[in-house]
Amino acid sequence: MNCQEEIKQIQERIDQIIRVTKELPEDLIRWKPDADVWSIMQILCHINEATPYWLHEIQQVVNMPGTEWGRGLQHEGRLAAVAQTDQRSIHDVIQELENSKKQVQDVLGSLREEALKIESPSRNPRFGTKPMEFIVDHLIIEHLGKHLQQINRNIQQFREIH
């Protein structure tokens, strides 16, 4: 048995994010509610960097159990993804998000359910040693849900002041 339920949940979250954002005006997508709050564009670019990152981490551990996984908030790739949003087109970012569903299918679809039970230590000490299903459940599925909430919050705040 492979990871079809996990794939379905991730793809549904991605679809929800696309549905909410694809018809928004550019000024709303690029609007920052506050200096330390990401714009919707930054959130989308972060998701486009984070999901493949976590899929790669899962692959690394499955191929070499015991390998450390994870990163901190100051990870270079994470920061670069949100720093360069001004150079990105909204259409391309949303298309990249759409394309990520295939990567989710390819990576998780190639794994048997048992692969998600493999445990390895995290580079982040607060997580300790966790099974790969932790990455899928918390760092992909739950993470996407939190970002959808942030997107909806930005939309609501924007509409309240405009």
C-alpha positions in Angstrom: 0.0 0.0 0.0 1.4 3.4 -0.9 0.7 6.9 0.5 -2.4 7.8 -1.4 -4.3 9.3 1.6 -1.4 11.6 2.3 -1.1 12.6 -1.3 -4.8 13.4 -1.5 -4.7 15.6 1.6 -1.7 17.5 0.4 -3.1 18.0 -3.1 -6.4 19.1 -1.7 -4.7 21.8 0.5 -2.7 23.0 -2.6 -6.0 23.1 -4.6 -7.6 25.2 -1.8 -4.7 27.6 -1.8 -4.9 28.0 -5.6 -8.6 28.4 -5.6 -8.4 31.2 -3.0 -5.5 33.1 -4.6 -5.8 32.7 -8.4 -8.5 35.4 -8.9 -7.1 37.9 -6.4 -5.9 41.3 -7.7 -2.2 41.8 -7.8 -2.2 44.6 -5.3 -3.8 42.3 -2.7 -1.4 39.4 -3.5 1.6 41.7 -3.0 0.3 43.7 -0.1 2.1 43.2 3.3 -0.2 43.7 6.3 2.8 44.7 8.4 6.6 44.9 8.1 7.0 41.5 9.8 4.0 39.8 8.1 4.3 38.0 4.8 2.3 39.0 1.8 0.3 36.4 0.0 2.9 36.3 -2.7 5.6 35.6 -0.1 3.5 32.8 1.4 3.0 31.2 -2.0 6.7 31.5 -2.8 7.5 30.0 0.6 5.1 27.0 -0.1 6.8 26.5 -3.5 10.1 26.2 -1.8 9.1 24.3 1.4 7.0 21.5 0.0 9.8 20.2 -2.4 12.3 20.7 0.5 10.4 18.4 2.8 9.8 15.9 0.1 13.5 15.8 -0.5 14.2 15.4 3.2 11.8 12.4 3.3 13.5 10.8 0.3 17.0 11.3 1.9 15.9 9.5 5.1 14.1 6.7 3.3 17.2 6.1 1.2 19.6 6.4 4.2 17.8 5.8 7.5 19.3 7.7 10.4 20.2 10.7 8.2 19.4 14.0 10.0 16.5 15.9 8.5 15.1 19.4 8.9 16.1 23.0 9.1 15.7 26.2 11.2 13.9 29.4 10.4 17.1 31.0 9.1 17.7 28.4 6.4 19.1 30.1 3.4 16.7 28.5 0.8 13.7 29.4 3.0 14.7 33.0 3.3 15.7 33.4 -0.3 12.2 32.2 -1.4 10.4 35.0 0.3 13.1 37.7 -0.3 12.9 37.5 -4.1 9.1 37.7 -4.6 9.3 41.1 -6.4 10.9 39.4 -9.4 8.3 36.7 -9.7 5.1 36.8 -11.7 1.9 35.7 -9.9 0.9 33.5 -12.8 4.3 31.6 -12.6 4.1 31.2 -8.9 0.6 29.8 -9.0 1.6 27.5 -11.9 4.5 26.3 -9.9 2.1 25.5 -7.0 -0.1 23.6 -9.4 2.9 21.7 -10.7 4.0 20.8 -7.2 1.0 18.4 -6.9 2.8 16.1 -9.5 6.0 16.2 -7.4 4.0 15.2 -4.3 2.4 12.3 -6.3 5.8 11.3 -7.8 7.7 11.3 -4.4 5.1 10.0 -2.0 3.5 7.7 -4.6 6.8 5.9 -5.0 6.9 5.1 -1.3 5.2 2.3 0.6 3.3 3.3 3.7 6.0 1.6 5.9 8.5 4.2 4.6 6.7 6.9 6.6 7.4 4.9 9.8 11.2 5.2 9.4 12.5 7.4 12.2 15.5 9.7 12.1 16.8 12.6 14.2 15.9 16.2 13.3 18.5 19.0 13.0 16.0 21.0 15.0 16.4 19.9 18.6 12.7 20.7 19.5 11.6 17.8 17.2 14.0 15.1 18.3 13.7 11.8 16.5 10.6 11.5 14.5 9.1 9.2 11.8 8.8 10.5 8.3 5.0 10.6 8.7 5.7 13.6 11.1 7.1 15.6 8.2 4.1 14.7 6.0 1.5 15.4 8.7 3.0 18.4 10.4 5.5 20.0 8.1 3.5 19.6 4.8 -0.2 19.0 5.4 -0.6 21.1 8.6 1.8 23.7 7.4 -0.2 24.2 4.2 -3.3 24.6 6.3 -1.7 27.3 8.4 -0.6 29.1 5.3 -4.1 29.0 3.9 -5.3 30.6 7.2 -2.6 33.3 6.8 -3.8 34.0 3.2 -7.4 34.3 4.3 -6.3 36.6 7.1 -4.5 38.8 4.7 -7.5 38.9 2.4 -9.8 39.9 5.2 -7.4 42.6 6.6 -6.9 44.0 3.1 -10.7 44.2 2.4 -11.3 45.9 5.8 -9.0 48.8 5.0 -9.6 49.1 1.3 
